[in-house]
Amino acid sequence: MENSFDIPPIPRPKLANNDYGIDRGAPYFNSEFQRKELPNINPLSADAGGYATEEDQDFNPNGPFTISVNGTTDANGVQTSPITIDCAGGSAQYPARGLGESPQIVTYSNATGISVSPPSSGVGYWRVYAEVSASLTSDGMQVSTTGTIKIEAVGTGYTPGSNTRYEHEGLGVYKFYFLIGTVAIARRSDGKYQVRINQIQVGNYTYGNVNSTTATTEAGTISTKDGLREFTICINGEPFTCHIEVSNITKVT
């Protein structure tokens, strides 16, 4: 018995390497398959070499704690002077003292730019970070109202790691840090400089929970905000004092 209607066979896709041959006018043929150089649709991919700009383009600051680089090239695009690394200032908030309701505000002025040149071979690295002094008192951590932005070559001076938040200098005196970013500069074979900026901190900085939090006890109201506290601990039955960074202090009921 024959069907009352016939269903035409579904044609096979007409691609480049099948028994149909190459038919560029066929409706199933995708001409993109024959392109030898496909467009790079992801400008941040490894094939594109990461984010790139035109030669001799400076990076200017655009917001708190943004790193900038600039330099001078001649008519042929060859670097004629060291590159200047700079960083815009900003502000930071640290936990209030005692039972205070407002966080401590630290102001960071614009950094003093430094002139740098990459090594003759390899890559030179510079770290940009913020530093402020503080001291631990009976009323909590007292932070200076002004801080400093430092730009230092990796391997020279004291350059804290990316996870360094503070360092004790003795007698309850601390230096607090936060990493802003790093700059890598290499000298290419054509004499031009290649620069990469790894921006970590953009915008004003906040040290954890800086809001005023308190709890009521039989001894009165106490502060439960984040930050460094002094504790007495026992080691082999001997008491010692130490400073411990705490957060999310909650009264047990």
C-alpha positions in Angstrom: 0.0 0.0 0.0 1.4 3.3 -1.0 1.2 6.5 1.1 -1.3 9.0 0.0 1.5 11.6 0.1 5.2 11.4 -0.3 7.7 13.0 2.2 10.8 14.2 0.3 14.1 13.0 1.8 15.9 15.4 4.1 19.0 16.6 2.3 22.4 16.0 3.8 24.3 19.2 4.9 26.5 20.3 2.0 29.8 21.0 3.7 33.3 21.2 2.4 34.5 17.6 2.6 31.6 15.2 1.8 30.5 13.4 -1.3 28.4 16.3 -2.3 31.5 18.4 -3.0 31.8 22.1 -2.3 28.8 24.1 -3.1 29.2 27.6 -1.7 25.7 28.5 -2.8 24.0 25.7 -1.0 21.6 26.8 1.7 23.3 24.4 4.2 26.8 25.5 3.6 28.3 27.8 6.2 30.9 30.0 4.6 32.5 30.7 8.0 33.9 27.1 7.9 36.1 28.1 5.0 37.6 31.2 6.6 41.2 30.8 7.5 41.2 33.7 10.0 38.2 33.8 12.2 37.5 37.1 14.0 38.5 37.1 17.7 35.2 37.6 19.5 36.9 37.7 22.9 39.3 40.6 23.2 40.5 39.4 26.6 41.4 35.9 25.4 45.0 34.6 25.5 45.1 34.7 21.7 44.5 38.4 21.8 47.3 39.0 24.3 45.0 40.3 27.0 43.7 43.8 27.1 45.7 45.9 24.8 45.8 49.6 23.7 47.5 51.6 21.1 51.2 52.2 21.4 52.2 55.3 23.4 48.9 55.4 25.2 49.0 56.6 28.8 46.8 55.3 31.6 45.4 58.2 33.7 43.7 57.9 37.1 40.0 57.7 37.2 38.8 57.2 40.7 40.2 56.6 44.2 43.4 54.4 44.3 43.7 54.0 40.5 47.2 53.4 39.2 48.4 55.4 36.3 51.4 55.1 34.0 52.8 57.5 31.4 55.9 58.1 29.4 57.4 59.8 26.4 58.2 58.3 23.0 59.9 59.8 19.9 58.4 60.0 16.4 59.2 56.4 15.8 57.4 55.2 18.9 60.6 54.3 20.8 60.7 55.1 24.5 62.8 58.1 25.2 62.4 58.5 29.0 61.6 56.3 32.0 57.9 55.5 32.7 56.3 57.3 35.6 54.1 55.1 37.9 51.6 57.1 39.9 48.4 56.4 42.0 45.4 58.6 42.9 44.6 59.1 46.6 41.5 58.1 48.4 40.1 57.4 51.8 39.7 54.4 54.1 37.4 53.4 57.0 38.5 51.6 60.1 36.5 50.5 63.1 35.4 53.2 65.6 37.2 53.5 68.9 35.5 52.4 72.1 31.7 52.7 71.8 31.9 55.3 69.1 29.3 55.2 66.4 31.4 56.6 63.5 34.3 54.7 61.8 37.8 56.2 61.8 38.5 57.9 58.5 42.0 57.9 57.0 42.8 60.2 54.1 45.5 59.1 51.5 46.9 61.9 49.4 48.0 61.2 45.8 51.2 59.2 45.6 54.5 60.8 44.7 55.1 59.3 41.2 58.3 57.5 40.6 60.3 57.1 37.4 61.1 53.5 36.6 62.8 51.6 33.8 62.6 47.9 33.0 65.6 45.7 33.2 67.6 45.1 29.9 66.1 41.6 29.9 63.2 40.0 31.7 60.4 41.8 33.5 60.5 44.4 36.3 57.7 44.5 38.9 56.5 47.3 41.2 54.0 47.1 44.0 51.6 49.9 44.9 50.1 49.7 48.4 48.6 51.9 51.1 50.1 52.2 54.6 48.8 53.9 57.8 50.1 53.8 61.4 47.9 52.7 64.4 48.3 51.9 68.0 46.3 49.5 70.2 45.0 51.3 73.3 42.6 50.4 76.1 39.9 52.2 74.0 40.6 50.1 70.9 42.7 50.6 67.9 43.6 54.3 67.2 44.4 54.8 63.6 46.2 57.9 62.2 44.0 60.3 60.2 46.5 60.3 57.3 48.1 57.5 55.4 50.7 57.1 52.6 50.6 55.4 49.2 53.9 53.8 48.4 55.3 52.5 45.1 58.3 50.2 45.5 60.1 47.8 43.3 59.6 44.2 44.3 62.6 42.9 46.1 63.7 46.3 47.4 62.7 47.8 50.8 59.7 46.5 52.6 56.9 45.4 50.3 54.1 43.6 52.0 52.5 40.6 50.4 49.0 40.7 48.8 47.5 39.2 52.0 49.4 41.4 54.5 46.9 43.4 56.5 49.1 44.7 59.3 52.5 44.3 61.0 53.3 44.8 64.7 56.2 47.1 65.3 56.3 46.6 69.1 54.7 48.2 72.1 51.2 48.0 70.6 52.2 50.1 67.5 51.1 48.7 64.1 51.3 49.4 60.4 48.1 48.6 58.5 48.3 47.9 54.8 46.1 47.1 51.8 47.4 46.2 48.3 46.4 48.6 45.5 48.0 46.8 42.7 51.1 45.8 40.8 52.8 47.1 37.6 54.9 44.9 35.3 57.2 46.4 32.7 59.3 44.7 30.1 61.6 45.9 27.3 60.8 44.5 24.0 63.3 43.5 21.3 62.3 46.7 19.3 63.2 48.9 22.2 59.7 49.7 23.2 58.3 49.2 26.6 55.4 46.9 27.4 53.3 47.6 30.5 50.8 45.6 32.4 48.7 46.9 35.4 47.1 44.5 37.8 44.6 46.8 39.7 43.5 45.2 43.0 41.8 48.0 45.0 39.5 50.4 43.1 37.4 52.8 45.1 37.6 53.8 48.7 38.7 51.1 51.2 36.8 49.6 54.2 38.5 47.5 56.9 35.8 44.8 57.5 32.8 45.7 59.5 33.4 49.3 60.7 29.9 50.0 62.0 29.3 50.4 65.7 28.1 47.2 67.3 27.6 46.7 71.0 26.3 44.2 73.5 24.8 44.7 77.0 26.3 42.7 79.8 26.2 42.8 83.6 29.3 44.9 83.5 27.6 47.4 81.1 27.8 48.0 77.3 30.8 46.6 75.5 31.9 47.0 71.9 31.6 44.0 69.6 33.0 45.5 66.4 35.7 43.9 64.2 39.4 44.6 64.7 42.4 43.7 66.8 41.9 42.9 70.5 44.3 42.1 73.3 43.8 38.7 75.0 45.5 36.9 77.8 46.3 33.2 77.0 48.0 30.5 78.9 50.8 28.4 77.4 52.0 25.5 79.6 50.3 27.2 82.5 52.0 30.6 82.0 49.9 33.7 81.1 50.8 35.7 78.0 49.2 38.6 76.3 48.6 38.7 72.6 46.7 40.6 69.9 44.1 38.7 67.9 42.0 40.0 65.0 38.4 39.2 65.6 35.1 39.6 63.8 31.4 38.8 64.3 31.5 38.9 68.1 28.1 37.7 69.3 26.9 37.4 72.9 26.1 33.8 73.9 22.7 33.6 75.5 
